[in-house]
Amino acid sequence: MKLARDAYDSSTSYLDSNYRRQWERNISLFRSKHPSGSKYGTSQYSHRSRLFRPKTRVAVRANEAAIAAAFFSTQDVLSVYPENDSDEAQRASARVLKHLLQYRLTKTIPWFQNLIAAYQEALVFGVVCSHQYWDYAEKKIKREKPIIDEEGTPVMNEDGSEALETTEDVEIIKDEPVIRLIASENLRIDPAADWWNPVNSSPYVIEVIPM
């Protein structure tokens, strides 16, 4: 517990001293508000105009429109090509993979929302964090079915009713990939982690889950 507390305290202290002020400023500008510490919040400007021209938000929205047009100008959300186009097996595999990914990115994964949200996060914060995993859940269901003998005839009880046996089947509730975006301020890693591979090189990864 002490190691976890020390890791959280050191990573939070590093985040607060190096990133939080800039992140709060970026969020304020994106929301068309004057950032904390601005001269427009001082008493000298109490009776002056505090209008904010939303240039920052306009720029972000324009970039979002551009990336939406780039990614979703056609019905296909991706293209899959074989490494060796002369190999029939590779061409068939590429077609199958394309249809599978196309289904996942249009049916089970909200790809448009994820892409635009991640791009907005990258523009505002300068970094985007996400967690990719496979969501699988199952439940056990008990069913009763008649007992059949070797000749295919139902076995009867002494009172003439059908003999039943209880079986336990497994029903799959969820079986799909998930892309979950994580707010940058809710993720903690070691300050000494390598910049090119921060998650894998960090001795710990902490996600702060708001309650």
C-alpha positions as CSV (number, residue, x, y, z in Angstrom):
1,M,0.0,0.0,0.0
2,K,2.9,2.4,0.8
3,L,4.5,1.7,-2.6
4,A,1.2,2.5,-4.3
5,R,0.8,5.7,-2.3
6,D,4.3,6.8,-3.0
7,A,4.0,6.1,-6.7
8,Y,0.7,8.1,-6.9
9,D,2.1,11.0,-4.9
10,S,5.3,11.3,-7.0
11,S,3.5,11.0,-10.3
12,T,0.8,13.5,-9.3
13,S,3.4,16.0,-8.1
14,Y,5.3,15.7,-11.4
15,L,2.0,16.2,-13.3
16,D,1.0,19.2,-11.3
17,S,4.3,20.9,-11.6
18,N,4.8,20.3,-15.3
19,Y,1.5,19.9,-17.1
20,R,-1.6,20.9,-15.1
21,R,-1.2,24.6,-15.5
22,Q,-0.8,24.4,-19.2
23,W,-3.7,21.9,-19.5
24,E,-6.0,24.2,-17.5
25,R,-5.0,27.1,-19.7
26,N,-5.7,25.0,-22.9
27,I,-9.1,23.9,-21.6
28,S,-10.1,27.5,-20.7
29,L,-9.1,28.7,-24.2
30,F,-11.0,25.8,-25.8
31,R,-14.1,26.8,-23.8
32,S,-13.7,30.4,-24.9
33,K,-12.9,31.6,-21.4
34,H,-10.0,33.7,-20.2
35,P,-7.5,31.4,-18.5
36,S,-6.6,31.6,-14.8
37,G,-4.2,34.4,-14.1
38,S,-5.2,36.4,-17.1
39,K,-5.3,40.2,-16.8
40,Y,-9.0,40.1,-17.7
41,G,-9.7,38.6,-14.3
42,T,-8.0,41.3,-12.3
43,S,-9.8,44.3,-10.7
44,Q,-8.4,46.7,-13.3
45,Y,-10.7,45.0,-15.9
46,S,-13.7,44.8,-13.7
47,H,-15.5,47.5,-15.7
48,R,-13.9,46.7,-19.1
49,S,-14.9,44.4,-21.8
50,R,-14.1,40.8,-21.2
51,L,-15.3,39.4,-24.5
52,F,-13.4,36.4,-25.8
53,R,-13.1,35.8,-29.5
54,P,-13.4,32.0,-29.9
55,K,-10.5,31.6,-32.3
56,T,-9.1,28.6,-30.4
57,R,-12.4,26.7,-30.6
58,V,-12.9,27.6,-34.2
59,A,-9.5,26.3,-35.1
60,V,-10.1,23.0,-33.3
61,R,-13.5,22.6,-34.9
62,A,-12.0,23.3,-38.3
63,N,-9.4,20.6,-37.8
64,E,-12.0,18.1,-36.6
65,A,-14.0,18.7,-39.7
66,A,-10.9,18.2,-41.8
67,I,-10.1,14.9,-40.2
68,A,-13.7,13.7,-40.4
69,A,-13.6,14.4,-44.1
70,A,-10.3,12.6,-44.5
71,F,-11.4,9.4,-42.6
72,F,-15.1,9.2,-43.5
73,S,-15.4,10.5,-47.0
74,T,-16.2,6.9,-48.2
75,Q,-18.2,4.1,-46.7
76,D,-15.1,2.0,-46.0
77,V,-13.4,3.1,-42.8
78,L,-10.2,1.3,-43.7
79,S,-8.3,-0.4,-46.5
80,V,-6.5,-3.8,-46.2
81,Y,-4.1,-4.9,-48.9
82,P,-2.0,-8.1,-49.1
83,E,1.7,-7.9,-48.8
84,N,2.2,-10.0,-51.9
85,D,-0.6,-9.2,-54.4
86,S,0.2,-12.2,-56.5
87,D,-0.6,-14.6,-53.7
88,E,-4.2,-15.7,-53.9
89,A,-4.3,-16.8,-50.2
90,Q,-3.0,-13.4,-49.1
91,R,-5.6,-11.6,-51.2
92,A,-8.4,-13.7,-49.7
93,S,-7.1,-13.1,-46.2
94,A,-7.0,-9.3,-46.8
95,R,-10.6,-9.3,-48.0
96,V,-11.7,-11.3,-45.0
97,L,-9.8,-9.1,-42.6
98,K,-11.2,-5.9,-44.2
99,H,-14.8,-7.1,-43.7
100,L,-14.2,-8.1,-40.1
101,L,-12.6,-4.8,-39.2
102,Q,-15.2,-2.9,-41.2
103,Y,-17.9,-4.7,-39.1
104,R,-16.2,-4.0,-35.8
105,L,-15.5,-0.3,-36.5
106,T,-19.1,0.3,-37.7
107,K,-21.2,-2.0,-35.4
108,T,-19.5,-2.7,-32.1
109,I,-17.0,0.2,-31.8
110,P,-18.2,3.9,-32.1
111,W,-15.3,4.6,-34.4
112,F,-16.4,8.1,-35.5
113,Q,-17.0,9.3,-31.9
114,N,-13.7,7.7,-30.7
115,L,-11.7,9.2,-33.5
116,I,-13.0,12.8,-33.2
117,A,-12.8,12.7,-29.4
118,A,-9.2,11.4,-29.5
119,Y,-8.2,14.0,-32.1
120,Q,-9.8,16.8,-30.0
121,E,-8.0,15.5,-26.9
122,A,-4.7,15.6,-28.8
123,L,-5.3,19.2,-30.0
124,V,-6.3,20.5,-26.6
125,F,-3.9,18.5,-24.3
126,G,-1.2,17.6,-26.8
127,V,-1.5,13.9,-25.9
128,V,-4.3,11.2,-26.0
129,C,-4.6,8.1,-23.8
130,S,-6.7,5.1,-24.6
131,H,-7.2,1.5,-23.4
132,Q,-7.9,-1.2,-25.9
133,Y,-9.2,-4.5,-24.6
134,W,-11.6,-7.4,-25.4
135,D,-14.8,-7.3,-23.4
136,Y,-15.9,-10.9,-22.8
137,A,-18.5,-12.0,-20.3
138,E,-20.6,-15.1,-20.0
139,K,-23.1,-16.6,-17.6
140,K,-24.1,-20.2,-16.8
141,I,-27.6,-21.3,-17.4
142,K,-29.2,-24.4,-16.0
143,R,-31.6,-26.3,-18.3
144,E,-33.6,-29.4,-17.9
145,K,-33.8,-31.9,-20.8
146,P,-35.2,-35.4,-21.1
147,I,-32.9,-38.4,-20.6
148,I,-32.5,-40.5,-23.7
149,D,-31.3,-44.1,-23.6
150,E,-29.0,-45.7,-26.1
151,E,-31.8,-46.6,-28.4
152,G,-33.1,-43.0,-28.6
153,T,-36.1,-43.6,-26.4
154,P,-37.0,-41.2,-23.5
155,V,-36.4,-42.7,-20.1
156,M,-39.6,-42.6,-17.9
157,N,-40.0,-42.3,-14.2
158,E,-41.9,-44.7,-12.0
159,D,-45.0,-42.4,-12.1
160,G,-44.9,-42.4,-16.0
161,S,-43.4,-38.9,-16.4
162,E,-40.4,-38.2,-18.4
163,A,-37.1,-38.4,-16.6
164,L,-35.2,-35.1,-16.7
165,E,-31.6,-34.2,-16.2
166,T,-30.2,-30.8,-15.4
167,T,-27.4,-29.5,-17.7
168,E,-25.4,-26.4,-17.3
169,D,-24.8,-24.3,-20.5
170,V,-22.7,-21.2,-21.0
171,E,-24.3,-18.2,-22.6
172,I,-22.0,-15.5,-24.0
173,I,-23.2,-12.0,-23.0
174,K,-20.4,-9.9,-24.4
175,D,-17.7,-10.7,-26.9
176,E,-16.4,-7.6,-28.6
177,P,-13.4,-5.3,-28.8
178,V,-13.5,-2.0,-26.9
179,I,-11.6,1.3,-27.3
180,R,-11.9,3.4,-24.1
181,L,-10.5,6.9,-24.0
182,I,-8.9,8.0,-20.7
183,A,-8.6,11.6,-19.7
184,S,-4.9,12.6,-19.6
185,E,-5.2,14.1,-16.1
186,N,-6.5,10.7,-14.8
187,L,-3.4,8.7,-15.9
188,R,-0.2,8.4,-13.8
189,I,3.1,7.0,-14.9
190,D,6.7,7.2,-13.6
191,P,8.3,10.6,-14.4
192,A,11.5,8.7,-15.4
193,A,9.7,6.6,-18.1
194,D,11.1,6.7,-21.6
195,W,9.3,9.3,-23.8
196,W,9.0,6.9,-26.8
197,N,7.4,4.1,-24.8
198,P,6.1,5.6,-21.5
199,V,3.5,2.9,-20.6
200,N,5.7,-0.2,-21.1
201,S,8.8,1.4,-19.6
202,S,7.1,2.8,-16.5
203,P,7.2,0.5,-13.4
204,Y,3.6,1.4,-12.7
205,V,0.5,2.7,-14.5
206,I,-2.2,4.3,-12.3
207,E,-5.6,5.3,-13.6
208,V,-7.6,7.6,-11.4
209,I,-11.3,6.6,-11.7
210,P,-13.6,9.4,-10.6
211,M,-16.3,8.2,-8.2
